[in-house]
Amino acid sequence: MNFIFIFLISLLSLAGCGENQNPPTDKSVSISMKMLAPAPTGMKAELVISDASGKEVGRFPMNVLADSTVSSTITLKTGTGNYTFKIIYYITDEAGNLTLMEATAPLQITSGQSASLAQDAFTTNTSFDDDKDGVTNLVETRAGTNPRAISFLLTVTRTGAGSGTVISNPFGIDCGDICSGTSTSGTSVTLTAVPDSASTFFNWGGDCGGTASSTNLTMNANKTCTATFNQFGSESFDSAKNFDTGTSTVSVAIGDFNNDGRPDIATANFDSVNVSILLNTGTGTSTDLFGSATNFDVTTNPIFVAIGDFNNNNNPDLAVANGTGVSILLGTGTSTDLFASAKNFDVTTNPIFVAIGDVDGDDNLDLVTANGSNTVSILLGNGVGSFGSDTKFGIGTTTLSVAIGDLHGDGNLDLVTANYFDNTVSILPGNGNGSFGSATNFAVGTNPRSVVIGDVNDDGELDIVTANESGTVSILRGTGSETSTELFGSATNFVAGKGPYSVAIADFNGDDRPDLAIANYFSNNVSILLGDGLGSFGSAANFAVGTHPRSVVIGDFNGDGKPDLAIANEGSNNVSILINR
């Protein structure tokens, strides 16, 4: 808090005509100071006066008024040299009197003299009308003492069954080591709670509030904040809320289809031969977070749905792998007539999965399909919603999933596929023009169904994660090597649920470390494996969803900044929403 101090000192009764004509006499002096910022609650002030020798000659309480003026009236003797005025401010709290600030200024009181003193930016200007003719004939300027800024104490406590640290900006608190610190009055302080591995941040208490990991407060008094950390477990997500879709819901994707700024849901429904769109209502309440499904027909039985802008109009479109090709539904961006009728682009070998990326570098999105055999197909986009004929590239046996990323760090997008019967992933290096080199295979767990790409150990290299139907997830850590056969290390496996069909990556507990969410088809739940930031993951925490969950994706559905889950349930014909607490 910045203060400008204005002292007004005047002789309320005058006697005599000059210093040489009258002996020292008592004079009544009014002292006042105006704070241009509000006085802190509970502040008290004292006026301390010292003579020219530095001896304290008086200490007077000052009134602290509602307009932040402090004032006092005292009696001094004139003609005795300079007096020094010091105003001390303090707050009496549980720890006793805490001196917060002081300001000093010298002033000579003499007979027959009226004087005013103003201190602005801690420079003292003293004016004298020594011969009382109404004209100032003596001006002295002295440097005042720079007042100490008012400081307040911020104390942080931690509670809950979990653990974590709290840090502050500006720096001063690193709770773990230091759980309190002082800040100048008026300072804006941001506290950030960082949970340890296997813990999650729950909420703030005391003088702080909310459930976001960061909170802001202004230091205008001593304050205490409490950060609650819970162990990550059964209470880390709300119970699943289910929303009806079509029949045999096998895939789910997220996009803002009506341009209202809220994430909506699209599902692929195999037996009803359509996709369902569920618009986010924006209520933030789990039970009515999404409206009723609107269905759009596609060509033959849809198996997987993905989202991209294929005609470059900034509206999300749908790409649906349907076993004979890919159905494209172009979005309108409005709540009515959300999508145009589906147009099918043939793929000659049973596409069961589709991924989206610009694999030829022309700034138009292309399609990559996993064909359930030993190939992937490339369909190059023209930027107006159409695609060319498919080009095939050979990989491992029974490819069920494909992901796109720059695994070599050369600026070209590469492909990685999950090969179910080979128990491998295949890496196809991209040439940047829509073509790909020969596949290099890496062993993973048994029967990989799904593959995703992310940096799970924070080393700047992309890693590979597979969901294996045998009950595990496999981690292949990127090495950064330029040699294709050494691009990834050996797989490390972690236990999930029964029949993992799909895996996604996000930071679910707010510790800035990637975690995993796995949809377990046969155990009807989702497993969360918390990461340690080094590429390893803890034991699974399981959350019940619908019947036979086949696909899991990440989105912030209630706008609280935390990643939530949407799960497509093939057996119960619905989508489950798990809201992150």
C-alpha positions in Angstrom: 0.0 0.0 0.0 1.5 3.4 -1.0 1.0 6.3 1.4 1.4 10.0 0.9 1.7 11.7 4.3 0.5 15.2 4.8 1.3 16.8 8.2 -0.4 20.1 9.1 1.1 21.7 12.1 -0.2 25.1 13.3 0.1 27.2 16.5 -3.5 27.5 17.8 -2.6 30.4 20.2 0.2 32.9 19.6 1.8 35.3 22.0 4.6 37.9 21.7 6.1 39.5 18.6 9.3 37.6 18.1 11.9 35.3 19.4 14.0 38.0 20.9 11.1 39.7 22.7 9.6 36.8 24.6 10.9 34.0 26.7 9.9 30.4 25.8 6.1 29.9 26.2 3.7 27.0 25.9 2.0 26.8 22.6 -0.9 24.5 21.6 0.0 22.6 18.4 -2.4 20.5 16.2 -0.9 17.6 14.4 -2.7 15.6 11.7 -1.8 13.2 9.0 -4.0 12.0 6.1 -3.6 8.5 4.7 -4.6 8.4 1.0 -5.3 4.7 1.3 -7.7 3.2 4.0 -6.3 2.7 7.4 -6.1 -1.1 8.2 -8.7 -2.4 10.6 -7.5 -2.2 14.2 -4.7 0.3 13.5 -3.6 2.5 16.3 -1.2 5.5 16.2 1.0 7.4 18.6 2.8 10.8 18.2 6.3 10.7 19.6 8.2 14.0 20.1 11.9 14.5 20.7 13.8 17.7 21.3 16.9 18.8 19.5 19.1 16.5 21.6 17.0 13.5 20.6 15.4 13.2 24.0 11.8 12.0 23.9 9.7 14.8 25.5 6.3 13.5 24.9 4.2 10.6 23.6 0.6 11.2 22.7 -2.2 8.9 21.4 -3.6 9.9 18.1 -7.2 9.5 16.9 -7.6 7.2 13.8 -10.7 8.6 12.0 -13.0 7.0 9.5 -11.4 8.9 6.6 -8.0 7.6 7.6 -6.8 10.8 9.2 -4.8 10.5 12.4 -4.7 13.6 14.6 -3.7 14.9 18.0 -3.3 18.3 19.8 -0.3 18.8 22.1 1.5 21.5 24.0 5.1 22.6 23.2 7.4 25.3 24.3 8.5 27.8 21.7 12.0 29.0 21.2 13.7 25.8 22.2 15.1 24.6 18.9 14.1 21.8 16.6 11.5 19.2 17.6 11.3 15.9 15.8 7.8 14.4 15.3 7.5 10.7 14.8 4.2 9.0 14.2 4.2 5.2 14.9 1.5 2.9 13.6 0.8 -0.5 15.0 -1.9 -3.2 15.3 -2.5 -5.0 18.5 -3.0 -8.6 17.8 -2.6 -12.0 19.4 1.1 -11.7 19.3 1.1 -8.3 21.0 1.9 -4.8 19.6 3.3 -5.0 16.1 5.0 -1.8 15.0 4.1 -1.4 11.3 5.4 1.9 10.1 6.8 5.2 11.3 7.3 8.7 9.7 9.5 11.5 11.1 9.9 15.2 10.3 11.8 18.0 12.0 10.1 21.4 12.9 11.4 24.4 14.8 8.7 26.0 17.0 9.5 29.7 17.9 7.6 32.6 19.4 5.6 34.7 17.1 5.6 32.2 14.3 3.0 30.2 12.4 4.3 27.2 10.4 3.0 24.5 8.2 4.8 21.3 7.2 4.0 19.0 4.3 5.6 15.7 3.8 5.1 14.2 0.3 7.2 11.3 -0.9 9.1 11.8 2.3 10.6 15.2 1.6 9.9 17.9 4.3 9.3 21.5 3.3 9.1 23.9 6.2 7.9 27.5 5.6 8.2 30.4 8.1 6.6 33.8 8.3 9.2 35.1 10.7 8.2 38.8 10.9 4.5 38.1 10.7 3.9 40.3 7.7 1.9 37.7 5.8 4.8 36.8 3.5 6.9 33.7 3.8 10.5 34.8 4.2 12.2 31.5 5.1 11.8 28.1 3.6 13.8 25.1 4.7 13.7 21.7 2.9 14.8 18.6 4.8 14.7 14.9 3.8 12.2 13.1 6.0 12.6 9.5 7.1 11.2 7.0 4.7 8.4 5.3 6.5 8.5 1.5 6.8 5.7 -0.1 4.6 2.9 -1.8 6.5 3.3 -5.5 6.3 0.9 -8.3 7.1 1.4 -11.9 7.9 0.0 -14.7 5.6 -0.1 -18.1 7.2 -0.8 -21.3 5.2 -2.0 -24.5 6.8 -2.5 -27.9 5.2 -5.1 -30.5 6.1 -6.7 -33.7 4.7 -5.7 -37.3 4.3 -3.6 -36.4 1.2 -0.4 -34.3 1.0 1.0 -31.5 -1.1 2.8 -28.2 -1.1 1.6 -24.6 -1.4 3.7 -21.9 -3.1 3.1 -18.2 -3.4 3.7 -15.5 -6.0 5.3 -13.2 -5.1 7.6 -15.8 -3.6 7.7 -16.1 0.1 5.9 -19.3 0.9 6.9 -22.8 -0.1 4.8 -24.8 2.3 6.7 -27.9 2.8 9.4 -25.8 4.2 8.0 -22.3 5.0 4.3 -22.0 5.7 4.1 -18.3 6.5 5.4 -15.0 5.0 4.9 -11.3 5.2 3.7 -9.0 2.3 3.4 -5.3 2.0 -0.1 -4.0 2.6 -2.1 -4.0 -0.7 0.0 -6.7 -2.3 -1.9 -9.2 -4.5 -0.7 -12.7 -3.6 -1.4 -15.9 -5.6 -1.3 -19.2 -3.7 -1.0 -22.4 -5.7 -1.7 -25.8 -4.2 0.4 -28.7 -5.8 -0.7 -32.2 -4.6 1.9 -34.9 -4.2 1.6 -38.1 -6.2 -1.4 -40.2 -5.2 -3.1 -37.1 -3.7 -5.4 -34.5 -5.1 -6.2 -30.9 -4.1 -9.7 -30.5 -2.8 -10.4 -26.9 -1.8 -9.3 -23.7 0.1 -10.5 -22.6 3.5 -10.1 -19.7 5.9 -9.5 -16.4 4.2 -9.2 -18.2 0.8 -11.9 -20.0 -1.0 -12.8 -22.1 -4.1 -11.7 -25.4 -5.5 -9.3 -24.2 -8.2 -5.7 -25.0 -7.4 -4.7 -21.3 -7.5 -6.4 -18.6 -5.4 -5.8 -14.8 -5.2 -6.0 -12.6 -2.1 -5.1 -9.0 -1.3 -3.0 -8.4 1.9 -4.9 -5.8 3.9 -4.8 -7.6 7.2 -3.1 -10.7 8.7 -4.6 -13.7 6.9 -4.7 -17.5 7.2 -5.5 -19.9 4.4 -6.0 -23.7 4.6 -5.3 -26.0 1.7 -7.1 -29.4 1.8 -5.4 -32.4 0.1 -7.2 -35.7 -0.2 -5.9 -39.1 -1.2 -6.8 -39.8 -4.8 -9.4 -42.6 -4.7 -13.1 -43.3 -4.8 -14.2 -39.8 -3.9 -12.0 -38.0 -6.5 -14.8 -38.1 -9.1 -18.5 -37.7 -8.7 -20.6 -40.9 -9.3 -21.1 -41.4 -13.0 -24.1 -39.7 -14.6 -25.4 -41.5 -17.7 -27.0 -39.9 -20.8 -28.9 -42.0 -23.4 -27.5 -42.2 -26.9 -28.2 -44.6 -29.8 -27.8 -48.4 -29.7 -24.4 -50.0 -29.1 -22.4 -46.8 -28.3 -18.9 -47.7 -29.2 -17.0 -44.4 -29.5 -17.2 -40.9 -28.1 -15.6 -37.6 -29.1 -15.8 -34.0 -27.8 -16.3 -30.7 -29.7 -18.2 -27.4 -29.5 -20.7 -28.1 -32.2 -23.0 -25.0 -31.7 -20.2 -22.5 -31.0 -21.5 -21.6 -27.5 -18.1 -22.1 -25.8 -19.1 -25.3 -24.1 -17.8 -28.9 -25.0 -20.5 -31.1 -26.5 -20.5 -34.9 -27.1 -20.7 -37.0 -30.2 -21.0 -40.8 -30.1 -20.9 -43.5 -32.7 -23.7 -46.0 -32.3 -23.0 -49.3 -34.1 -26.4 -51.0 -34.2 -28.6 -47.9 -34.7 -26.3 -46.8 -37.6 -26.1 -43.2 -36.5 -24.2 -40.7 -34.4 -25.7 -39.0 -31.4 -25.0 -35.3 -30.5 -25.5 -34.2 -26.9 -25.3 -30.5 -26.4 -23.8 -29.1 -23.2 -26.5 -27.1 -21.3 -23.9 -25.1 -19.3 -25.7 -25.7 -16.0 -22.7 -27.3 -14.4 -25.0 -29.8 -12.7 -24.1 -33.4 -13.4 -27.7 -34.6 -13.8 -28.7 -32.1 -16.5 -25.3 -31.3 -17.9 -26.3 -32.5 -21.4 -29.6 -32.3 -23.2 -31.3 -35.2 -25.0 -29.5 -36.8 -27.9 -30.0 -35.7 -31.5 -29.2 -38.4 -34.0 -27.7 -38.2 -37.5 -27.6 -41.1 -39.9 -24.4 -42.4 -41.3 -23.4 -45.0 -43.9 -23.4 -48.5 -42.5 -22.4 -49.3 -38.9 -20.2 -46.6 -37.3 -17.3 -47.9 -35.2 -15.3 -44.7 -34.4 -16.0 -41.0 -34.4 -13.4 -38.2 -34.6 -13.6 -34.4 -34.9 -11.9 -31.9 -37.1 -12.5 -28.8 -39.4 -12.4 -30.3 -42.9 -13.7 -27.4 -44.9 -11.8 -24.6 -43.0 -14.9 -22.7 -41.8 -14.0 -22.9 -38.1 -16.9 -25.2 -37.4 -16.2 -28.8 -36.1 -17.1 -31.6 -38.5 -17.4 -35.3 -37.9 -15.4 -38.2 -39.4 -16.9 -41.6 -38.8 -15.2 -44.9 -39.6 -17.9 -47.3 -40.6 -16.3 -50.5 -41.9 -16.7 -49.5 -45.6 -15.2 -46.0 -45.6 -15.4 -42.8 -43.6 -18.6 -40.8 -43.3 -18.1 -37.0 -43.2 -20.7 -34.8 -41.6 -19.9 -31.1 -42.1 -20.9 -28.9 -39.1 -23.0 -25.7 -39.4 -22.0 -24.2 -36.1 -25.6 -23.6 -35.1 -27.9 -25.3 -32.6 -30.4 -26.1 -35.3 -29.4 -28.3 -38.3 -26.1 -29.0 -36.6 -24.7 -31.1 -39.5 -25.2 -31.6 -43.2 -26.1 -35.1 -44.5 -23.3 -37.6 -44.3 -21.1 -38.1 -47.3 -19.1 -41.4 -47.5 -15.5 -41.7 -48.8 -14.6 -45.3 -49.6 -11.8 -47.2 -48.0 -11.2 -50.5 -49.6 -10.3 -52.5 -46.5 -12.7 -52.3 -43.5 -11.8 -49.1 -41.7 -12.6 -49.4 -38.0 -10.7 -46.4 -36.6 -9.9 -42.9 -37.9 -7.4 -40.3 -36.8 -7.0 -36.7 -38.1 -3.9 -34.7 -38.9 -2.2 -32.7 -41.7 0.1 -35.4 -43.0 1.1 -33.7 -46.3 1.8 -30.2 -44.9 -0.8 -28.3 -47.0 -2.7 -26.9 -44.0 -5.7 -29.1 -44.8 -6.7 -31.9 -42.5 -6.3 -35.5 -43.7 -7.7 -38.8 -42.6 -5.8 -41.9 -41.4 -7.7 -45.1 -40.9 -6.8 -48.3 -39.1 -8.3 -51.1 -41.2 -8.4 -54.0 -38.8 -6.0 -56.0 -41.0 -2.4 -55.2 -41.7 -2.7 -51.7 -43.3 -3.5 -48.1 -42.6 -5.1 -45.9 -45.3 -4.4 -42.2 -46.0 -7.1 -40.0 -47.4 -5.8 -36.5 -48.2 -8.1 -33.6 -47.6 -8.6 -30.7 -50.1 -9.8 -28.2 -47.5 -13.4 -28.0 -48.8 -14.7 -31.1 -47.1 -13.7 -33.7 -49.6 -11.0 -36.4 -49.7 -9.0 -38.2 -52.3 -8.8 -42.0 -52.8 -7.1 -44.0 -50.0 -3.5 -45.0 -50.2 -2.4 -48.0 -48.1 0.7 -48.6 -46.0 1.6 -52.0 -44.5 2.0 -52.5 -40.8 1.5 -55.3 -38.2 -1.4 -57.8 -38.0 -4.9 -56.7 -37.0 -4.5 -53.0 -36.5 -7.2 -51.6 -34.3 -6.0 -48.1 -33.6 -3.7 -45.4 -35.0 -2.3 -42.2 -33.5 -0.5 -39.3 -35.2 2.5 -37.3 -33.9 6.0 -36.1 -34.8 7.9 -38.9 -33.1 11.2 -38.2 -34.9 11.2 -34.4 -34.2 11.7 -33.6 -37.9 8.5 -31.6 -38.3 6.8 -34.4 -40.2 3.8 -36.3 -38.7 4.4 -40.0 -38.1 2.0 -42.8 -37.4 1.9 -45.3 -34.6 -0.5 -48.3 -34.7 -1.7 -50.8 -32.2 -1.4 -54.3 -33.6 -3.7 -56.7 -31.7 -2.4 -60.1 -32.6 1.2 -59.1 -33.0 1.4 -57.6 -29.5 3.3 -54.7 -31.1 3.0 -51.1 -32.1 4.3 -50.1 -35.6 6.0 -46.7 -36.2 5.7 -45.4 -39.8 7.9 -42.3 -40.3 6.2 -39.5 -42.2 7.9 -37.9 -45.3 5.8 -34.7 -44.9 4.0 -35.2 -48.3 1.4 -37.8 -47.3 3.6 -40.8 -47.8 5.3 -42.9 -45.1 8.4 -45.1 -44.8 8.6 -48.7 -43.7 7.2 -49.7 -40.3 9.4 -50.4 -37.3 7.8 -52.6 -34.6 8.1 -52.4 -30.8 6.7 -55.0 -28.5 4.0 -54.0 -25.9 1.6 -56.0 -23.8 -0.8 -58.7 -24.9 -3.5 -57.7 -27.4 -3.1 -53.9 -27.7 -6.4 -52.3 -28.6 -5.7 -48.5 -28.3 -2.7 -46.3 -28.7 -2.1 -42.7 -27.7 0.9 -40.3 -27.8 2.1 -38.0 -25.0 5.2 -37.0 -22.9 4.6 -39.0 -19.7 8.0 -38.4 -18.2 8.5 -34.7 -19.0 11.7 -35.1 -20.9 10.5 -33.3 -24.1 10.3 -36.6 -26.0 7.0 -38.1 -27.1 6.1 -41.5 -25.5 3.6 -44.1 -26.5 0.8 -45.6 -24.3 -1.2 -48.6 -25.3 -4.3 -50.2 -23.7 -4.0 -53.9 -23.7 -7.0 -56.2 -23.6 -5.0 -58.5 -21.3 -5.4 -56.1 -18.4 -2.5 -53.7 -18.6 -1.3 -50.5 -20.2 2.2 -50.4 -21.8 4.5 -47.4 -21.7 7.2 -46.9 -24.4 9.4 -44.0 -23.5 10.9 -42.0 -26.3 14.7 -41.9 -26.4 15.2 -39.0 -28.8 17.4 -41.3 -31.0 17.6 -40.7 -34.7 17.7 -44.4 -35.3 14.3 -45.9 -35.9 15.0 -49.1 -34.1 16.1 -47.2 -31.0 13.4 -44.6 -31.1 11.7 -46.1 -28.0 12.9 -48.2 -25.1 11.4 -51.4 -23.9 7.8 -51.4 -22.8 6.9 -51.1 -19.1 3.5 -52.5 -18.2 1.1 -51.3 -15.4 -2.0 -53.1 -14.2 -5.4 -51.6 -15.1 -8.9 -53.3 -15.0 -10.4 -56.2 -17.0 -10.3 -55.7 -20.7 -8.8 -52.3 -21.3 -10.2 -51.0 -24.6 -9.2 -47.3 -24.6 -6.7 -45.0 -22.9 -6.4 -41.2 -22.5 -3.8 -38.9 -20.9 -4.5 -35.9 -18.6 -3.5 -34.5 -15.3 -6.4 -35.6 -13.1 -5.0 -34.5 -9.6 -3.5 -31.2 -10.5 0.2 -32.1 -9.8 1.4 -31.2 -13.3 2.2 -34.8 -14.0 0.4 -36.8 -16.8 -2.0 -39.5 -15.6 -3.9 -42.2 -17.4 -7.6 -43.0 -17.8 -8.4 -46.5 -19.1 -11.9 -47.8 -20.1 -12.2 -51.4 -18.9 -14.7 -53.3 -21.1 -15.2 -56.3 -18.9 -15.1 -54.7 -15.5 -17.5 -51.9 -16.3 -15.3 -49.2 -14.9 -12.6 -46.7 -15.6 -9.1 -47.0 -14.0 -7.1 -43.9 -13.1 -3.4 -44.4 -12.8 -1.6 -41.4 -11.4 1.8 -40.6 -12.9 5.0 -39.7 -11.0 6.3 -37.5 -13.8 9.1 -39.9 -14.5 7.1 -42.4 -16.7 5.9 -44.6 -13.9 2.3 -45.0 -12.6 0.7 -46.0 -9.4 -2.0 -48.5 -8.6 -5.4 -48.1 -10.3 -8.2 -46.2 -8.7 -11.4 -47.5 -10.3 -14.7 -45.7 -11.0 -17.9 -47.4 -12.0 -19.5 -46.4 -15.3 -22.0 -48.1 -17.7 -21.9 -51.6 -19.2 -19.0 -52.5 -21.5 -17.2 -49.1 -21.7 -15.3 -49.1 -25.0 -14.0 -45.5 -25.4 -12.9 -42.8 -23.0 -12.1 -39.1 -23.8 -11.2 -36.0 -21.7 -13.1 -32.7 -21.4 -13.9 -30.0 -18.9 -17.7 -30.3 -19.0 -18.6 -28.0 -16.0 -16.0 -25.3 -16.7 -14.1 -25.6 -13.4 -10.7 -26.1 -15.1 -10.4 -29.8 -14.1 -10.4 -32.7 -16.7 -13.6 -34.7 -16.6 -14.3 -38.0 -18.4 -16.8 -39.1 -21.0 -17.1 -42.8 -21.6 -19.0 -44.6 -24.4 -20.8 -47.7 -23.1 -21.6 -50.3 -25.7 -23.7 -52.5 -23.5 -25.9 -49.9 -21.9 -26.4 -47.6 -24.9 -25.3 -44.5 -23.2 -22.4 -42.2 -22.3 -21.2 -41.9 -18.7 -19.9 -38.6 -17.4 -17.4 -38.5 -14.5 -16.9 -35.0 -13.1 -13.5 -34.4 -11.5 -13.8 -33.0 -8.0 
